[in-house]
Amino acid sequence: MPAPELPRWPFAAMFVLFPLWWILGPGEAVWIVLAGVMVFYLVRRGGIEVPRGFGLWLLFLLWMLCSVIEIDSGGRLTGFIYRALLYATVTVIFVYVYNARETLTARYLAGVLSVFWIIVIVGGYVGLFFPLLAFNTPFGLVLPQSIASNELVQEMVRRRVTQYNPDAFAPLEPRPSAPFLYTNGWGNAYSVLTPFFVAYLIEVRRERRFWWLAALLPLSVIPAFLTLNRGMFIGIALALAYVGARALVRGHVRVLVTITVVAALAGMIFAVFPVADRLTDRLNSSPSTEDRASLYQETFERTLEAPVFGYGAPRPSESEGQPAAGTQGQVWMVLFSHGFLGLFFFLAWLVYVFLRTLRVRSPIDIAANTVLLVVIVQSTYYSILTTGLAVAMISAAVMLRPPVRMQTPEIAKELTV
């Protein structure tokens, strides 16, 4: 009797139903539950496979778990457990996608991530049209006060569609963030999902859906620009430059022309909307660049005092008014929380997959390879847990997995979204 196929629905529910999880309150925390469902289906089917090199990531997980010995308070232990569950979740997503190649085809994966991209864009427009919108979520009604008072949980209990602080010394215009907690989360998601959306457009270029999907691409630039998210700009520019360089090496003139047109269109939108003025105001009124540099230096120097396992979790900065040491970037969180070897295993896995898949040719695989490069760079200044890292693990799985071994008429039929 053949092993049952791994169903699509747990994967699709993570991304397609994300607005529901956000409105209810838990948001990405629901992915932990859905990852548990994936584990159930994997165990039931049996014959779980992983690719060569996956041991690097497993070594990171092991080292991360060992660093719990450095936790010194109940609050930090709660945060450690939550982050450990998120790391486990992205691991399960990788294994599930790697093994579900009969049902989660590359085209289907790109389609689901394209739906998620559309959700992100809609959230951006909600932030633009209703910048002060906020509401209490049902999540807060079921939590005990001791948990609901936590700062992170408070962000889940009361949702806002923009990142805005009217009490700041130099208040800036509200910046879209829905359906994430912070604008940086929105920018990271836009950066890593856009390559998959473009690849999906190529896949459906001969279908009717292509035209209305293609119309969304220039529309997406408006909320993207108005987030004033410098890290997102770097990620998108890096993706365009990388894909352009690949096209130049292979002599793909059409791709180069398309990138040039996209860049010109983006430049026109940049000129029409008040992006330049707002970005200048933000740069002049926000000392975030200097603050980050100081925080990164403190994070590195304090990690030298605990180089093996780090501190298990971020801790308050030694400088008044600064964010906690071990924040403001995934690389710095991993370094401070899990030590130098933990950071080595974390980055080694991402770099290994990126280098191993440099020769991919299909549009979706090229998008996945590009995403890994963007994630590696953005991890130095973004917290990519959970969305960015989840998309990176999906990218790795779709490129590393072998082709379907046995084709039946049902499997051979093209699966679409």
One Martini backbone bead per residue (centre of mass of N, CA, C, O) as a GRO file, in nm:
protein
  417
    1MET     BB    1   0.093   0.037   0.026
    2PRO     BB    2   0.089   0.355  -0.024
    3ALA     BB    3   0.183   0.641   0.084
    4PRO     BB    4   0.058   0.913   0.198
    5GLU     BB    5   0.001   1.217   0.118
    6LEU     BB    6   0.089   1.538   0.164
    7PRO     BB    7  -0.083   1.794   0.250
    8ARG     BB    8  -0.153   2.134   0.184
    9TRP     BB    9  -0.317   2.290   0.410
   10PRO     BB   10  -0.103   2.368   0.630
   11PHE     BB   11   0.054   2.555   0.445
   12ALA     BB   12  -0.172   2.741   0.341
   13ALA     BB   13  -0.274   2.839   0.625
   14MET     BB   14  -0.032   3.014   0.702
   15PHE     BB   15  -0.075   3.230   0.454
   16VAL     BB   16  -0.375   3.266   0.356
   17LEU     BB   17  -0.474   3.298   0.680
   18PHE     BB   18  -0.316   3.536   0.813
   19PRO     BB   19  -0.531   3.756   0.869
   20LEU     BB   20  -0.677   3.588   1.082
   21TRP     BB   21  -0.442   3.556   1.284
   22TRP     BB   22  -0.406   3.862   1.322
   23ILE     BB   23  -0.692   3.940   1.422
   24LEU     BB   24  -0.699   3.735   1.664
   25GLY     BB   25  -0.351   3.768   1.747
   26PRO     BB   26  -0.119   3.543   1.717
   27GLY     BB   27  -0.032   3.487   1.434
   28GLU     BB   28   0.263   3.322   1.398
   29ALA     BB   29   0.193   3.126   1.636
   30VAL     BB   30   0.012   2.932   1.464
   31TRP     BB   31   0.248   2.784   1.320
   32ILE     BB   32   0.310   2.591   1.549
   33VAL     BB   33   0.053   2.423   1.520
   34LEU     BB   34   0.085   2.355   1.214
   35ALA     BB   35   0.354   2.208   1.256
   36GLY     BB   36   0.229   1.981   1.422
   37VAL     BB   37   0.060   1.874   1.187
   38MET     BB   38   0.298   1.809   1.003
   39VAL     BB   39   0.424   1.598   1.187
   40PHE     BB   40   0.192   1.402   1.177
   41TYR     BB   41   0.208   1.347   0.868
   42LEU     BB   42   0.502   1.255   0.860
   43VAL     BB   43   0.477   1.015   1.055
   44ARG     BB   44   0.249   0.865   0.908
   45ARG     BB   45   0.411   0.824   0.643
   46GLY     BB   46   0.705   0.836   0.644
   47GLY     BB   47   1.013   0.854   0.501
   48ILE     BB   48   1.202   1.074   0.594
   49GLU     BB   49   1.371   1.345   0.432
   50VAL     BB   50   1.705   1.478   0.386
   51PRO     BB   51   1.959   1.672   0.304
   52ARG     BB   52   2.254   1.751   0.233
   53GLY     BB   53   2.365   1.965   0.509
   54PHE     BB   54   2.141   1.972   0.742
   55GLY     BB   55   2.332   1.947   0.990
   56LEU     BB   56   2.388   2.247   1.030
   57TRP     BB   57   2.106   2.315   1.141
   58LEU     BB   58   2.101   2.105   1.371
   59LEU     BB   59   2.342   2.230   1.520
   60PHE     BB   60   2.202   2.492   1.583
   61LEU     BB   61   1.971   2.377   1.749
   62LEU     BB   62   2.149   2.247   1.963
   63TRP     BB   63   2.297   2.507   2.052
   64MET     BB   64   2.048   2.665   2.127
   65LEU     BB   65   1.950   2.473   2.353
   66CYS     BB   66   2.212   2.488   2.530
   67SER     BB   67   2.178   2.807   2.598
   68VAL     BB   68   1.975   2.781   2.842
   69ILE     BB   69   2.194   2.793   3.076
   70GLU     BB   70   2.192   3.131   3.056
   71ILE     BB   71   1.935   3.161   3.189
   72ASP     BB   72   1.803   3.409   3.457
   73SER     BB   73   1.482   3.404   3.388
   74GLY     BB   74   1.149   3.366   3.334
   75GLY     BB   75   1.110   3.565   3.100
   76ARG     BB   76   1.349   3.456   2.924
   77LEU     BB   77   1.243   3.168   2.907
   78THR     BB   78   0.990   3.233   2.749
   79GLY     BB   79   1.138   3.355   2.505
   80PHE     BB   80   1.307   3.107   2.440
   81ILE     BB   81   1.077   2.909   2.383
   82TYR     BB   82   0.945   3.067   2.156
   83ARG     BB   83   1.191   3.072   1.965
   84ALA     BB   84   1.232   2.766   1.955
   85LEU     BB   85   0.955   2.711   1.821
   86LEU     BB   86   1.016   2.876   1.565
   87TYR     BB   87   1.258   2.712   1.474
   88ALA     BB   88   1.100   2.448   1.457
   89THR     BB   89   0.895   2.544   1.248
   90VAL     BB   90   1.092   2.601   1.007
   91THR     BB   91   1.193   2.313   1.003
   92VAL     BB   92   0.927   2.174   0.934
   93ILE     BB   93   0.875   2.323   0.674
   94PHE     BB   94   1.115   2.213   0.526
   95VAL     BB   95   1.053   1.907   0.551
   96TYR     BB   96   0.775   1.918   0.421
   97VAL     BB   97   0.851   2.037   0.146
   98TYR     BB   98   1.067   1.825   0.074
   99ASN     BB   99   0.846   1.575   0.092
  100ALA     BB  100   0.598   1.736  -0.081
  101ARG     BB  101   0.647   1.712  -0.407
  102GLU     BB  102   0.362   1.613  -0.514
  103THR     BB  103   0.189   1.865  -0.390
  104LEU     BB  104   0.432   2.083  -0.346
  105THR     BB  105   0.487   2.249  -0.587
  106ALA     BB  106   0.652   2.508  -0.713
  107ARG     BB  107   0.402   2.653  -0.820
  108TYR     BB  108   0.232   2.637  -0.562
  109LEU     BB  109   0.424   2.784  -0.375
  110ALA     BB  110   0.432   3.048  -0.538
  111GLY     BB  111   0.127   3.098  -0.514
  112VAL     BB  112   0.102   3.123  -0.207
  113LEU     BB  113   0.319   3.350  -0.178
  114SER     BB  114   0.155   3.547  -0.357
  115VAL     BB  115  -0.083   3.574  -0.170
  116PHE     BB  116   0.085   3.685   0.063
  117TRP     BB  117   0.181   3.935  -0.090
  118ILE     BB  118  -0.102   4.057  -0.123
  119ILE     BB  119  -0.157   4.083   0.178
  120VAL     BB  120   0.071   4.281   0.233
  121ILE     BB  121  -0.032   4.504   0.043
  122VAL     BB  122  -0.305   4.547   0.176
  123GLY     BB  123  -0.185   4.626   0.448
  124GLY     BB  124  -0.042   4.878   0.341
  125TYR     BB  125  -0.304   5.029   0.251
  126VAL     BB  126  -0.440   5.037   0.523
  127GLY     BB  127  -0.215   5.216   0.647
  128LEU     BB  128  -0.262   5.458   0.451
  129PHE     BB  129  -0.585   5.504   0.497
  130PHE     BB  130  -0.560   5.387   0.826
  131PRO     BB  131  -0.319   5.483   1.037
  132LEU     BB  132  -0.501   5.474   1.331
  133LEU     BB  133  -0.570   5.191   1.337
  134ALA     BB  134  -0.729   5.004   1.611
  135PHE     BB  135  -0.747   4.678   1.790
  136ASN     BB  136  -0.894   4.431   1.968
  137THR     BB  137  -0.828   4.105   2.043
  138PRO     BB  138  -0.930   3.788   2.136
  139PHE     BB  139  -0.663   3.700   2.272
  140GLY     BB  140  -0.694   3.883   2.536
  141LEU     BB  141  -0.944   3.717   2.664
  142VAL     BB  142  -0.762   3.431   2.721
  143LEU     BB  143  -0.554   3.578   2.892
  144PRO     BB  144  -0.363   3.620   3.139
  145GLN     BB  145  -0.236   3.896   3.288
  146SER     BB  146   0.062   3.797   3.316
  147ILE     BB  147   0.084   3.770   2.997
  148ALA     BB  148  -0.055   4.031   2.876
  149SER     BB  149   0.178   4.230   2.998
  150ASN     BB  150   0.351   4.166   2.784
  151GLU     BB  151   0.491   4.339   2.533
  152LEU     BB  152   0.451   4.139   2.297
  153VAL     BB  153   0.156   4.060   2.364
  154GLN     BB  154   0.038   4.346   2.336
  155GLU     BB  155   0.072   4.347   2.023
  156MET     BB  156  -0.146   4.113   1.995
  157VAL     BB  157  -0.391   4.237   2.147
  158ARG     BB  158  -0.310   4.516   1.993
  159ARG     BB  159  -0.377   4.635   1.686
  160ARG     BB  160  -0.178   4.778   1.420
  161VAL     BB  161  -0.116   4.935   1.090
  162THR     BB  162   0.111   5.110   1.226
  163GLN     BB  163   0.410   5.292   1.278
  164TYR     BB  164   0.351   5.506   1.567
  165ASN     BB  165   0.480   5.809   1.750
  166PRO     BB  166   0.344   6.097   1.881
  167ASP     BB  167   0.565   6.121   2.140
  168ALA     BB  168   0.792   6.190   1.990
  169PHE     BB  169   1.032   6.422   1.944
  170ALA     BB  170   1.018   6.334   1.614
  171PRO     BB  171   0.758   6.294   1.451
  172LEU     BB  172   0.633   6.071   1.215
  173GLU     BB  173   0.497   5.926   0.978
  174PRO     BB  174   0.309   5.680   0.922
  175ARG     BB  175   0.396   5.327   0.896
  176PRO     BB  176   0.347   5.053   0.743
  177SER     BB  177   0.269   4.700   0.894
  178ALA     BB  178   0.054   4.546   0.786
  179PRO     BB  179   0.055   4.209   0.919
  180PHE     BB  180   0.254   4.341   1.139
  181LEU     BB  181   0.422   4.485   1.397
  182TYR     BB  182   0.642   4.597   1.192
  183THR     BB  183   0.791   4.758   0.933
  184ASN     BB  184   1.029   4.560   0.902
  185GLY     BB  185   0.846   4.315   0.852
  186TRP     BB  186   0.726   4.421   0.592
  187GLY     BB  187   0.993   4.461   0.434
  188ASN     BB  188   1.091   4.170   0.449
  189ALA     BB  189   0.849   4.038   0.310
  190TYR     BB  190   0.864   4.195   0.044
  191SER     BB  191   1.154   4.106  -0.035
  192VAL     BB  192   1.096   3.776  -0.030
  193LEU     BB  193   0.823   3.771  -0.214
  194THR     BB  194   0.870   3.912  -0.488
  195PRO     BB  195   1.031   3.694  -0.644
  196PHE     BB  196   0.791   3.490  -0.642
  197PHE     BB  197   0.588   3.665  -0.790
  198VAL     BB  198   0.749   3.693  -1.051
  199ALA     BB  199   0.773   3.388  -1.107
  200TYR     BB  200   0.466   3.343  -1.126
  201LEU     BB  201   0.420   3.523  -1.369
  202ILE     BB  202   0.584   3.346  -1.559
  203GLU     BB  203   0.409   3.088  -1.525
  204VAL     BB  204   0.125   3.272  -1.613
  205ARG     BB  205   0.169   3.431  -1.893
  206ARG     BB  206  -0.073   3.251  -2.058
  207GLU     BB  207  -0.279   3.368  -1.858
  208ARG     BB  208  -0.525   3.565  -1.736
  209ARG     BB  209  -0.403   3.632  -1.450
  210PHE     BB  210  -0.154   3.796  -1.532
  211TRP     BB  211  -0.272   4.090  -1.564
  212TRP     BB  212  -0.374   4.141  -1.271
  213LEU     BB  213  -0.107   4.070  -1.135
  214ALA     BB  214   0.078   4.273  -1.284
  215ALA     BB  215  -0.074   4.530  -1.173
  216LEU     BB  216   0.032   4.493  -0.871
  217LEU     BB  217   0.328   4.569  -0.885
  218PRO     BB  218   0.316   4.885  -0.905
  219LEU     BB  219   0.121   4.915  -0.659
  220SER     BB  220   0.329   4.807  -0.440
  221VAL     BB  221   0.529   5.052  -0.435
  222ILE     BB  222   0.381   5.258  -0.263
  223PRO     BB  223   0.391   5.126   0.026
  224ALA     BB  224   0.688   5.060   0.014
  225PHE     BB  225   0.799   5.351   0.004
  226LEU     BB  226   0.618   5.462   0.259
  227THR     BB  227   0.791   5.306   0.478
  228LEU     BB  228   1.095   5.395   0.476
  229ASN     BB  229   1.267   5.122   0.412
  230ARG     BB  230   1.595   5.070   0.385
  231GLY     BB  231   1.625   4.759   0.397
  232MET     BB  232   1.432   4.706   0.161
  233PHE     BB  233   1.584   4.858  -0.058
  234ILE     BB  234   1.832   4.681  -0.044
  235GLY     BB  235   1.695   4.410  -0.113
  236ILE     BB  236   1.578   4.488  -0.391
  237ALA     BB  237   1.842   4.583  -0.521
  238LEU     BB  238   1.990   4.316  -0.487
  239ALA     BB  239   1.797   4.141  -0.653
  240LEU     BB  240   1.824   4.296  -0.920
  241ALA     BB  241   2.133   4.273  -0.946
  242TYR     BB  242   2.154   3.964  -0.939
  243VAL     BB  243   1.966   3.896  -1.176
  244GLY     BB  244   2.117   4.073  -1.377
  245ALA     BB  245   2.388   3.923  -1.362
  246ARG     BB  246   2.283   3.650  -1.456
  247ALA     BB  247   2.176   3.754  -1.729
  248LEU     BB  248   2.444   3.861  -1.839
  249VAL     BB  249   2.604   3.594  -1.837
  250ARG     BB  250   2.363   3.448  -2.025
  251GLY     BB  251   2.229   3.657  -2.231
  252HIS     BB  252   1.949   3.790  -2.109
  253VAL     BB  253   1.798   4.052  -2.245
  254ARG     BB  254   1.504   4.054  -2.146
  255VAL     BB  255   1.569   4.074  -1.846
  256LEU     BB  256   1.725   4.341  -1.856
  257VAL     BB  257   1.493   4.510  -1.967
  258THR     BB  258   1.294   4.458  -1.735
  259ILE     BB  259   1.469   4.578  -1.509
  260THR     BB  260   1.485   4.861  -1.631
  261VAL     BB  261   1.182   4.920  -1.627
  262VAL     BB  262   1.138   4.881  -1.324
  263ALA     BB  263   1.338   5.101  -1.234
  264ALA     BB  264   1.196   5.334  -1.383
  265LEU     BB  265   0.923   5.308  -1.242
  266ALA     BB  266   1.028   5.350  -0.956
  267GLY     BB  267   1.142   5.633  -1.011
  268MET     BB  268   0.870   5.768  -1.076
  269ILE     BB  269   0.732   5.710  -0.805
  270PHE     BB  270   0.946   5.851  -0.633
  271ALA     BB  271   0.889   6.136  -0.766
  272VAL     BB  272   0.576   6.167  -0.716
  273PHE     BB  273   0.619   6.087  -0.437
  274PRO     BB  274   0.704   6.176  -0.090
  275VAL     BB  275   0.972   6.008  -0.036
  276ALA     BB  276   1.227   6.182  -0.022
  277ASP     BB  277   1.132   6.375   0.202
  278ARG     BB  278   1.068   6.160   0.418
  279LEU     BB  279   1.345   6.027   0.421
  280THR     BB  280   1.499   6.279   0.505
  281ASP     BB  281   1.349   6.328   0.769
  282ARG     BB  282   1.428   6.058   0.896
  283LEU     BB  283   1.737   6.093   0.884
  284ASN     BB  284   1.738   6.368   1.051
  285SER     BB  285   1.550   6.253   1.312
  286SER     BB  286   1.711   5.973   1.307
  287PRO     BB  287   1.956   5.781   1.508
  288SER     BB  288   1.964   5.472   1.414
  289THR     BB  289   2.244   5.428   1.295
  290GLU     BB  290   2.410   5.500   1.546
  291ASP     BB  291   2.264   5.314   1.745
  292ARG     BB  292   2.327   5.049   1.603
  293ALA     BB  293   2.635   5.063   1.611
  294SER     BB  294   2.651   5.071   1.919
  295LEU     BB  295   2.494   4.807   1.971
  296TYR     BB  296   2.679   4.616   1.811
  297GLN     BB  297   2.928   4.665   1.978
  298GLU     BB  298   2.811   4.572   2.247
  299THR     BB  299   2.731   4.287   2.159
  300PHE     BB  300   3.014   4.188   2.086
  301GLU     BB  301   3.162   4.249   2.357
  302ARG     BB  302   2.970   4.073   2.539
  303THR     BB  303   3.020   3.803   2.387
  304LEU     BB  304   3.322   3.776   2.473
  305GLU     BB  305   3.219   3.691   2.774
  306ALA     BB  306   3.014   3.466   2.605
  307PRO     BB  307   3.114   3.268   2.346
  308VAL     BB  308   2.965   2.993   2.351
  309PHE     BB  309   2.633   3.055   2.453
  310GLY     BB  310   2.596   3.316   2.563
  311TYR     BB  311   2.265   3.437   2.701
  312GLY     BB  312   1.996   3.306   2.546
  313ALA     BB  313   1.922   3.625   2.545
  314PRO     BB  314   1.827   3.918   2.551
  315ARG     BB  315   1.953   4.230   2.693
  316PRO     BB  316   1.999   4.497   2.843
  317SER     BB  317   2.136   4.782   2.796
  318GLU     BB  318   2.407   4.988   2.907
  319SER     BB  319   2.246   5.205   2.751
  320GLU     BB  320   2.050   5.457   2.767
  321GLY     BB  321   1.775   5.407   2.540
  322GLN     BB  322   1.842   5.135   2.439
  323PRO     BB  323   1.818   4.862   2.304
  324ALA     BB  324   1.857   4.550   2.328
  325ALA     BB  325   2.083   4.324   2.344
  326GLY     BB  326   2.030   4.125   2.059
  327THR     BB  327   1.915   4.322   1.849
  328GLN     BB  328   1.859   4.447   1.532
  329GLY     BB  329   1.915   4.144   1.436
  330GLN     BB  330   1.972   3.817   1.378
  331VAL     BB  331   2.277   3.795   1.411
  332TRP     BB  332   2.278   3.934   1.697
  333MET     BB  333   2.091   3.739   1.838
  334VAL     BB  334   2.255   3.482   1.794
  335LEU     BB  335   2.518   3.574   1.913
  336PHE     BB  336   2.416   3.662   2.199
  337SER     BB  337   2.240   3.393   2.261
  338HIS     BB  338   2.464   3.153   2.111
  339GLY     BB  339   2.714   3.246   1.998
  340PHE     BB  340   2.959   3.188   1.765
  341LEU     BB  341   2.877   2.897   1.683
  342GLY     BB  342   2.581   2.951   1.636
  343LEU     BB  343   2.628   3.154   1.405
  344PHE     BB  344   2.780   2.969   1.219
  345PHE     BB  345   2.555   2.759   1.169
  346PHE     BB  346   2.341   2.952   1.067
  347LEU     BB  347   2.505   3.070   0.819
  348ALA     BB  348   2.612   2.810   0.689
  349TRP     BB  349   2.342   2.707   0.584
  350LEU     BB  350   2.265   2.945   0.398
  351VAL     BB  351   2.527   2.952   0.230
  352TYR     BB  352   2.530   2.663   0.133
  353VAL     BB  353   2.265   2.674  -0.029
  354PHE     BB  354   2.334   2.907  -0.212
  355LEU     BB  355   2.590   2.776  -0.346
  356ARG     BB  356   2.457   2.502  -0.435
  357THR     BB  357   2.222   2.685  -0.615
  358LEU     BB  358   2.355   2.862  -0.851
  359ARG     BB  359   2.260   2.665  -1.114
  360VAL     BB  360   1.992   2.743  -1.142
  361ARG     BB  361   1.708   2.799  -1.393
  362SER     BB  362   1.445   2.838  -1.294
  363PRO     BB  363   1.247   3.090  -1.189
  364ILE     BB  364   1.189   2.978  -0.903
  365ASP     BB  365   1.482   2.905  -0.828
  366ILE     BB  366   1.596   3.188  -0.865
  367ALA     BB  367   1.421   3.316  -0.652
  368ALA     BB  368   1.521   3.139  -0.416
  369ASN     BB  369   1.820   3.218  -0.438
  370THR     BB  370   1.770   3.522  -0.396
  371VAL     BB  371   1.642   3.506  -0.116
  372LEU     BB  372   1.889   3.403   0.033
  373LEU     BB  373   2.061   3.652  -0.013
  374VAL     BB  374   1.871   3.856   0.120
  375VAL     BB  375   1.861   3.719   0.400
  376ILE     BB  376   2.158   3.731   0.471
  377VAL     BB  377   2.173   4.041   0.465
  378GLN     BB  378   1.917   4.116   0.647
  379SER     BB  379   2.017   3.968   0.912
  380THR     BB  380   2.200   4.221   1.003
  381TYR     BB  381   1.907   4.418   1.047
  382TYR     BB  382   1.699   4.184   1.075
  383SER     BB  383   1.424   4.012   1.197
  384ILE     BB  384   1.355   3.688   1.042
  385LEU     BB  385   1.174   3.603   1.283
  386THR     BB  386   0.976   3.424   1.074
  387THR     BB  387   0.921   3.488   0.773
  388GLY     BB  388   1.202   3.504   0.639
  389LEU     BB  389   1.295   3.217   0.730
  390ALA     BB  390   1.064   3.056   0.607
  391VAL     BB  391   1.119   3.138   0.310
  392ALA     BB  392   1.408   3.030   0.309
  393MET     BB  393   1.330   2.731   0.365
  394ILE     BB  394   1.156   2.699   0.117
  395SER     BB  395   1.376   2.762  -0.085
  396ALA     BB  396   1.563   2.530  -0.007
  397ALA     BB  397   1.366   2.292  -0.053
  398VAL     BB  398   1.292   2.343  -0.360
  399MET     BB  399   1.601   2.307  -0.455
  400LEU     BB  400   1.698   2.028  -0.302
  401ARG     BB  401   1.493   1.858  -0.408
  402PRO     BB  402   1.394   1.601  -0.567
  403PRO     BB  403   1.238   1.459  -0.799
  404VAL     BB  404   0.983   1.294  -0.898
  405ARG     BB  405   0.982   0.950  -0.931
  406MET     BB  406   0.661   0.901  -0.960
  407GLN     BB  407   0.428   0.902  -1.226
  408THR     BB  408   0.106   1.000  -1.235
  409PRO     BB  409  -0.160   1.141  -1.370
  410GLU     BB  410  -0.211   1.320  -1.119
  411ILE     BB  411   0.083   1.421  -1.077
  412ALA     BB  412   0.149   1.520  -1.369
  413LYS     BB  413  -0.047   1.718  -1.330
  414GLU     BB  414  -0.085   2.039  -1.318
  415LEU     BB  415  -0.043   2.247  -1.041
  416THR     BB  416  -0.257   2.494  -0.921
  417VAL     BB  417  -0.385   2.824  -0.788
   0.00000   0.00000   0.00000
